[in-house]
Amino acid sequence: MLNRVSILRRSFPFATSVAVLSGGTTLGHCFTIAAAPFLTRLYPPHDVGNLGLFSEFLGVVAVAASMQYDAAIVSAPDEKRAAQLAMLSMLFTLPMSVAGGLLLYAMIHLSFAGFEALPVYAAWLMVPTIMFAGIFSVLRYWSLRETSFGIVSQAMIFQNGGRSLLQVAMGMIGLHSFGLLAGEALGRGLGMSRMLRNVWRVMRRHTLNIYDASRALVSNRRFPLYSMPSSLLNQLGTSLPLPLLVTLYGADAGGYYALVWRVLALPVVLVGNSVADAFHSRAALYAREDRKRLFLFFNRTTAVLLGIGIVPALAIFIFGEPIFVFAFGAKWKLSGAMAAIVSPWFLTAFIVSPVSRLVYVLQGQALKLIYDVLILGANLSVFYFARRLAWPMLHMVAAMSVMNTASKVVYYFVLLRIAATSLRTPSAHFKPA
């Protein structure tokens, strides 16, 4: 039996990596899905909306927690440089976590973009949440470099399962918004111990002086200069709908949309991240050894993702309302209508987002940054017209879905161009990190 597993791993390395990563992710998300019917009965839409705002802010700020130097760990030329990048990335998370908490406090105090709906204590809970998320990202990238996919998979199970159980338990004792937010914060700190032990064994063998730190930071400067603002803009575009809905239609509207995100978009992100992690590891190898194989690998991966995602997307598009009413209760029918509307958006995100790691491997960050600026502007224009023309809520959701679906299709062709350009003319601009 063990020999057969070993043969499968050698014969299908990418598929095996995806299976290990997505297996843990899927099992971990089973806790999230199983907890959702309890959460929708323990917490009102307003509280779920608060969790959504908290999570969307975290998603944006966590991108910058390590200045994106963590993404350079996978492609580092040797163990010493990878260890230096891991140390620096963790150091960056400390001041960035405090800055994130202060920023959220200011947004609540100034009633900015609907964040005034959050209680003030959310800002203080945000500090450890960002720190946990940033450190977890560093450890995940290190594990990907070492192809320790099983450890990442186990960590995802503990993190998602623990977070869901904490939120249900706190809801049962009547903690309301605090229960959801504290459960999110504490859950982010779970599942990291084994990854941390593996990283620490290597990191302590390599000292970090000013010269080495400066060299590591300068040689990977494209990550904070291009990848970080690009990823911030990309995440901001993804996270905008919820605060914009709260701004125009109130906290309850945010709660309905937050449930859609928890049930539909979160699996897209989590399963997509599993594929992205395996894709990143394999693509970095192909970029060093055979660019032609990398181009074929990119096309094959997108085709497989389309085949996996099309059936559930069609099911939600056709049966969204009855599915949500059955699972979460009649008061969440509006969430089902939203889910049907945004299903094309989530399908294209499921296909395109994992292979977008190509920009880290081939140093195409500048081109992606231009794309992200344009897409953010397009999403803000939807908000402008919705406000000016007094669109009903579902009309705005539909416009956002159309805009983001189209943007993901465009993004696919941007990535295809990056892959094709590196195949034809492997210049210094597209040199692997």
For each residue, the residues with C-beta under 8 A, 3 or more apart:
1: 4 5
2: 5 6
3: 6 7
4: 1 7 8
5: 1 2 8 9
6: 2 3 9 10
7: 3 4 10 11
8: 4 5 11 12 16
9: 5 6 12 13 16
10: 6 7 13
11: 7 8
12: 8 9 15 16
13: 9 10 16 17 282
14: 17 18 278 279 282 297 301
15: 12 18 19
16: 8 9 12 13 19 20
17: 13 14 20 21 147 149 277 278 281 282
18: 14 15 21 22 274 275 278
19: 15 16 22 23
20: 16 17 23 24 149 150 153
21: 17 18 24 25 149 152 153 156 274 275 277 278
22: 18 19 25 26 271 274 275
23: 19 20 26 27 153
24: 20 21 27 28 150 152 153 154 155 156 157 274
25: 21 22 28 29 153 156 160 270 271 273 274
26: 22 23 29 30 271
27: 23 24 30 31 157
28: 24 25 31 32 156 157 158 159 160 161 270
29: 25 26 32 33 160 266 267 270 271
30: 26 27 33 34
31: 27 28 34 35 160 161 163 164 165
32: 28 29 35 36 160 163 164 262 266
33: 29 30 36 263 267
34: 30 31 37 38 164
35: 31 32 38 39 164 165 167 168
36: 32 33 39 40 259 262 263 327 328
37: 34 40 41 327 328 329
38: 34 35 41 42 168 171
39: 35 36 42 43 48 167 168 171 180
40: 36 37 43 48 259 328 329 332
41: 37 38 329
42: 38 39 168 171 172
43: 39 40 47 48 51 171 176 177 179 180
44: 47 48 255
45: 48 49 251 252 254 255 256 259 331 332
46: 49 50 117 177 251 252 255
47: 43 44 50 51 176 177 180 255
48: 39 40 43 44 45 51 52 180 255 258 259 262
49: 45 46 52 53 117 242 246 251 252 253 254 255 256 257 258
50: 46 47 53 54 117 118 119 122 177 180 181 251 254
51: 43 47 48 54 55 177 180 181 184 258
52: 48 49 55 56 242 254 255 257 258 261 262
53: 49 50 56 57 114 115 117 118 242 243 246 254 258
54: 50 51 57 58 118 122 125 126 180 181 184
55: 51 52 58 59 184 258 261
56: 52 53 59 60 239 242 243
57: 53 54 60 61 100 104 107 115 126 239
58: 54 55 61 62 126 129 130 133 184
59: 55 56 62 63 235 238 239
60: 56 57 63 232 235 236 239
61: 57 58 64 65 96 100 103 104 126 130
62: 58 59 65 130 133 134 137
63: 59 60 68 228 231 232 235
64: 61 67 68 96 228 231 232
65: 61 62 92 93 96 97 100 130 131 133 134 137
66: 69 70 88 89 90 92 93 96 134 137 138
67: 64 89 92 96 223 224 228
68: 63 64 71 72 223 224 227 228 231
69: 66 72 73 85 88 89 92 216 217 220 223 224
70: 66 73 85 86 89 134 137 138 141
71: 68 74 141 223 227 360
72: 68 69 75 76 85 220 223 360 433
73: 69 70 76 82 85 86 89 138 141 142 144 145
74: 71 141 144 145 280 281 284 360
75: 72 284 287 360 361 432 433
76: 72 73 79 81 82 85 145 433
77: 81
78: 81 82
79: 76 82 83 202 206
80: 83 84 206
81: 76 77 78 84 85 216
82: 73 76 78 79 85 86 142 145 202
83: 79 80 86 87 202 203 205 206
84: 80 81 87 88 206 208 212 213 216
85: 69 70 72 73 76 81 82 88 89 216 220
86: 70 73 82 83 89 90 138 141 142 199 203
87: 83 84 90 91 203 208
88: 66 69 84 85 91 92 208 213 216 217
89: 66 67 69 70 73 85 86 92 93 134 137 138
90: 66 86 87 93 94 134 135 138
91: 87 88 94
92: 65 66 67 69 88 89 95 96 134
93: 65 66 89 90 96 97 130 131 134 135 138
94: 90 91 97 98 131
95: 92 98 99
96: 61 64 65 66 67 92 93 99 100 130 134
97: 65 93 94 100 101 126 127 128 130 131 134
98: 94 95 101 102 127
99: 95 96 102 103
100: 57 61 65 96 97 103 104 126 127 130
101: 97 98 104 105 123 124 126 127 130
102: 98 99 105 106 123
103: 61 99 100 106 107
104: 57 61 100 101 107 108 115 118 122 123 126
105: 101 102 108 109 120 123 124
106: 102 103 109 110 112
107: 57 103 104 110 112 113 115 116
108: 104 105 111 112 115 116 118 119 120 122 123
109: 105 106 120
110: 106 107 116
111: 108 115 116
112: 106 107 108 115 116
113: 107 243 244 246 247
114: 53 117 242 243 244 245 246 247 251 254
115: 53 57 104 107 108 111 112 118 243
116: 107 108 110 111 112
117: 46 49 50 53 114 246 251 254
118: 50 53 54 104 108 115 122 123
119: 50 108 122 177 178
120: 105 108 109 123 124
121: 124 125 178 181
122: 50 54 104 108 118 119 125 126 177 181
123: 101 102 104 105 108 118 120 126 127
124: 101 105 120 121 127
125: 54 121 122 128 129 181 182 184 185
126: 54 57 58 61 97 100 101 104 122 123 129 130 185
127: 97 98 100 101 123 124 130 131
128: 97 125 131 132 185 188 189
129: 58 125 126 132 133 184 185 188
130: 58 61 62 65 93 96 97 100 101 126 127 133 134
131: 65 93 94 97 127 128 134 135
132: 128 129 135 136 185 188 189 192
133: 58 62 65 129 130 136 137 188
134: 62 65 66 70 89 90 92 93 96 97 130 131 137 138
135: 90 93 131 132 138 139 192 196
136: 132 133 139 140 155 159 188 191 192
137: 62 65 66 70 89 133 134 140 141
138: 66 70 73 86 89 90 93 134 135 141 142 199
139: 135 136 142 143 155 192 195 196 199
140: 136 137 143 144 152 155 195 277
141: 70 71 73 74 86 137 138 144 145
142: 73 82 86 138 139 145 146 195 198 199
143: 139 140 146 148 149 151 152 195 198
144: 73 74 140 141 147 148 149 152 277 280 281
145: 73 74 76 82 141 142 281
146: 142 143 198
147: 17 144 281
148: 143 144 151 152 195 198
149: 17 20 21 143 144 152 153 277 278
150: 20 24 153 154
151: 143 148 154 155 194 195 198
152: 21 24 140 143 144 148 149 155 156 195 277
153: 20 21 23 24 25 149 150 156 157 274
154: 24 150 151 157 158 191 194
155: 24 136 139 140 151 152 158 159 191 192 194 195
156: 21 24 25 28 152 153 159 160 191 270 274
157: 24 27 28 153 154 160 161 191
158: 28 154 155 161 162 190 191
159: 28 136 155 156 162 163 187 188 190 191
160: 25 28 29 31 32 156 157 163 164 187 270
161: 28 31 157 158 164 165
162: 158 159 165 166 186 187 190 191
163: 31 32 159 160 166 167 183 184 186 187 188 190
164: 31 32 34 35 160 161 167 168 183 187
165: 31 35 161 162 168 169
166: 162 163 169 170 182 183 186 187
167: 35 39 163 164 170 171 179 180 183 184 187
168: 35 38 39 42 164 165 171 172
169: 165 166 172 173 179 183
170: 166 167 173 175 178 179 180 182 183
171: 38 39 42 43 167 168 174 175 176 179 180
172: 42 168 169
173: 169 170 179
174: 171 179
175: 170 171 178 179 182
176: 43 47 171 179 180
177: 43 46 47 50 51 119 122 180 181
178: 119 121 170 175 181 182
179: 43 167 169 170 171 173 174 175 176 182 183
180: 39 43 47 48 50 51 54 167 170 171 176 177 183 184
181: 50 51 54 121 122 125 177 178 184 185
182: 125 166 170 175 178 179 185 186
183: 163 164 166 167 169 170 179 180 186 187
184: 51 54 55 58 125 129 163 167 180 181 187 188
185: 125 126 128 129 132 181 182 188 189
186: 162 163 166 182 183 189 190
187: 159 160 162 163 164 166 167 183 184 190
188: 128 129 132 133 136 159 163 184 185
189: 128 132 185 186 192
190: 158 159 162 163 186 187
191: 136 154 155 156 157 158 159 162 195
192: 132 135 136 139 155 189 195 196
193: 196 197
194: 151 154 155 197 198
195: 139 140 142 143 148 151 152 155 191 192 198 199
196: 135 139 192 193 199 200
197: 193 194 200 201
198: 142 143 146 148 151 194 195 201 202
199: 86 138 139 142 195 196 202 203
200: 196 197 203 204
201: 197 198 204 205
202: 79 82 83 198 199 205 206
203: 83 86 87 199 200 206
204: 200 201
205: 83 201 202
206: 79 80 83 84 202 203
207: 212
208: 84 87 88 212 213
209: 212 213
210: 213 214
211: 214 215
212: 84 207 208 209 215 216
213: 84 88 208 209 210 216 217
214: 210 211 217 218
215: 211 212 218 219
216: 69 81 84 85 88 212 213 219 220
217: 69 88 213 214 220 221
218: 214 215 221
219: 215 216
220: 69 72 85 216 217 223 433
221: 217 218 224 225
222: 225 226 227 363 365 433
223: 67 68 69 71 72 220 226 227 228 360 365 433
224: 67 68 69 221 227 228
225: 221 222 228 229 365
226: 222 223 229 230 365 366 368 369
227: 68 71 222 223 224 230 231 359 360 365
228: 63 64 67 68 223 224 225 231 232
229: 225 226 232 233 369 372
230: 226 227 233 234 359 365 368 369 372
231: 63 64 68 227 228 234 235
232: 60 63 64 228 229 235 236
233: 229 230 236 237 369 372 373 375 376
234: 230 231 237 238 368 372 375
235: 59 60 63 231 232 238 239
236: 60 232 233 239 240 376
237: 233 234 240 372 375 376 379 404 407
238: 59 234 235 349 404
239: 56 57 59 60 235 236 242 243
240: 236 237 243 244 376 379 380 383
241: 244 245 257 379 397 400
242: 49 52 53 56 114 239 245 246 254 257 258 261
243: 53 56 113 114 115 239 240 246 247 254
244: 113 114 240 241 247 248 383 386 396
245: 114 241 242 248 249 253 254 257 393 396 397
246: 49 53 113 114 117 242 243 249 250 251 253 254
247: 113 114 243 244
248: 244 245 253 383 386 387 393 396
249: 245 246 252 253 254 393
250: 246 253 254
251: 45 46 49 50 114 117 246 254 255
252: 45 46 49 249 255 256
253: 49 245 246 248 249 250 256 257 393
254: 45 49 50 52 53 114 117 242 243 245 246 249 250 251 257 258
255: 44 45 46 47 48 49 52 251 252 258 259
256: 45 49 252 253 259 260 332 334 335 338
257: 49 52 241 242 245 253 254 260 261 335 338 397
258: 48 49 51 52 53 55 242 254 255 261 262
259: 36 40 45 48 255 256 262 263 324 328 332 335
260: 256 257 263 264 265 335 338 339 342
261: 52 55 242 257 258 264 265 266
262: 32 36 48 52 258 259 265 266
263: 33 36 259 260 266 267 324 335 339
264: 260 261 267 268 316 339 342 343 346
265: 260 261 262 268 269 342 346 349
266: 29 32 261 262 263 269 270
267: 29 33 263 264 270 271
268: 264 265 271 272 346 349 350 353
269: 265 266 272 273 353
270: 25 28 29 156 160 266 267 273 274
271: 22 25 26 29 267 268 274 275 350
272: 268 269 275 276 349 350 353 354
273: 25 269 270 276 277 354
274: 18 21 22 24 25 153 156 270 271 277 278
275: 18 21 22 271 272 278 279 301 305 354
276: 272 273 279 280 353 354 355 356 357
277: 17 21 140 144 149 152 273 274 280 281
278: 14 17 18 21 149 274 275 281 282
279: 14 275 276 282 283 297 301 354 355 357
280: 74 144 276 277 283 284 357 360 361
281: 17 74 144 145 147 277 278 284 285
282: 13 14 17 278 279 285 286 297
283: 279 280 286 287 294 297 298 357 358 361
284: 74 75 280 281 287 288 361 432
285: 281 282 288 289
286: 282 283 289 290 291 293 294 297
287: 75 283 284 291 294 361 362 422 432
288: 284 285 432
289: 285 286 293
290: 286 293 294
291: 286 287 294 295 422 423 426
292: 295 296 423
293: 286 289 290 296 297
294: 283 286 287 290 291 297 298 361 419 422 423
295: 291 292 298 299 419 420 422 423
296: 292 293 299 300
297: 14 279 282 283 286 293 294 300 301
298: 283 294 295 301 302 355 358 415 416 419
299: 295 296 302 303
300: 296 297 303 304
301: 14 275 279 297 298 304 305 354 355
302: 298 299 305 306 351 352 355 412
303: 299 300 306 307
304: 300 301 307 308
305: 275 301 302 308 309 350 351 354 355
306: 302 303 309 310 351
307: 303 304 310
308: 304 305 350
309: 305 306 312 313 347 350 351
310: 306 307 313 314 347
311: 314 315
312: 309 315 316
313: 309 310 316 317 343 344 346 347 350
314: 310 311 317 318 343
315: 311 312 318 319 323
316: 264 312 313 319 320 323 339 340 343
317: 313 314 320 340 343 344
318: 314 315 340
319: 315 316 322 323
320: 316 317 323 324 336 337 338 339 340 341 343
321: 324 325 333 336 337 340
322: 319 325 326 336
323: 315 316 319 320 326 327 336 339
324: 259 263 320 321 327 328 332 333 335 336 339
325: 321 322 328 329 330 332 333 336
326: 322 323
327: 36 37 323 324
328: 36 37 40 259 324 325 332 335
329: 37 40 41 325 332
330: 325 333
331: 45
332: 40 45 256 259 324 325 328 329 335 336
333: 321 324 325 330 336 337
334: 256 337 338
335: 256 257 259 260 263 324 328 332 338 339
336: 320 321 322 323 324 325 332 333 339 340
337: 320 321 333 334 340 341 394
338: 256 257 260 320 334 335 341 342 394 397
339: 260 263 264 316 320 323 324 335 336 342 343
340: 316 317 318 320 321 336 337 343
341: 320 337 338 394 397 398 401
342: 260 264 265 338 339 345 346 397 400 401
343: 264 313 314 316 317 320 339 340 346 347
344: 313 317 347 348 401 405
345: 342 348 349 400 401 404 405 408
346: 264 265 268 313 342 343 349 350
347: 309 310 313 343 344 350 351
348: 344 345 351 352 404 405 408 409 412
349: 238 265 268 272 345 346 352 353 404 408
350: 268 271 272 305 308 309 313 346 347 353 354
351: 302 305 306 309 347 348 354 355 408 412
352: 302 348 349 355 356 408 409 411 412 415
353: 268 269 272 276 349 350 356 408
354: 272 273 275 276 279 301 305 350 351 357
355: 276 279 298 301 302 305 351 352 358 415
356: 276 352 353 359 368 411 415
357: 276 279 280 283 354 360 361
358: 283 298 355 361 362 364 415 418 419
359: 227 230 356 362 363 364 365 367 368 415 418
360: 71 72 74 75 223 227 280 357 363 365 433
361: 75 280 283 284 287 294 357 358 432 433
362: 287 358 359 418 419 422 430 432
363: 222 359 360 429 430 431 432 433
364: 358 359 367 368 415 418 430
365: 222 223 225 226 227 230 359 360 368 369
366: 226 369 370
367: 359 364 370 371 414 417 418
368: 226 230 234 356 359 364 365 371 372 414
369: 226 229 230 233 365 366 372 373
370: 366 367 373 374
371: 367 368 374 375 410 411 414
372: 229 230 233 234 237 368 369 375 376
373: 233 369 370 376 377
374: 370 371 377 378
375: 233 234 237 371 372 378 379 404 407 411
376: 233 236 237 240 372 373 379 380
377: 373 374 380 381
378: 374 375 381 382 403 407
379: 237 240 241 375 376 382 383 400 403 404
380: 240 376 377 383 384
381: 377 378 384 385
382: 378 379 385 386 396 399 400 403
383: 240 244 248 379 380 386 387 396
384: 380 381 387 388
385: 381 382 388 389 391 399
386: 244 248 382 383 389 390 391 395 396 399
387: 248 383 384 390
388: 384 385
389: 385 386
390: 386 387
391: 385 386 395 396 399
392: 395 396
393: 245 248 249 253 396 397
394: 337 338 341 397 398
395: 386 391 392 398 399
396: 244 245 248 382 383 386 391 392 393 399 400
397: 241 245 257 338 341 342 393 394 400 401
398: 341 394 395 401 402
399: 382 385 386 391 395 396 402 403
400: 241 342 345 379 382 396 397 403 404
401: 341 342 344 345 397 398 404 405
402: 398 399 405 406
403: 378 379 382 399 400 406 407
404: 237 238 345 348 349 375 379 400 401 407 408
405: 344 345 348 401 402 408 409
406: 402 403 409 410
407: 237 375 378 403 404 410 411
408: 345 348 349 351 352 353 404 405 411 412
409: 348 352 405 406 412 413
410: 371 406 407 413 414
411: 352 356 371 375 407 408 414 415
412: 302 348 351 352 408 409 415 416
413: 409 410 416 417
414: 367 368 371 410 411 417 418
415: 298 352 355 356 358 359 364 411 412 418 419
416: 298 412 413 419 420
417: 367 413 414 420 421
418: 358 359 362 364 367 414 415 421 422 430
419: 294 295 298 358 362 415 416 422 423
420: 295 416 417 423 424
421: 417 418 424 425 430
422: 287 291 294 295 362 418 419 425 426 430
423: 291 292 294 295 419 420 426
424: 420 421
425: 421 422
426: 291 422 423 430 431
427: 430 431
428: 431
429: 363
430: 362 363 364 418 421 422 426 427
431: 363 426 427 428
432: 75 284 287 288 361 362 363
433: 72 75 76 220 222 223 360 361 363
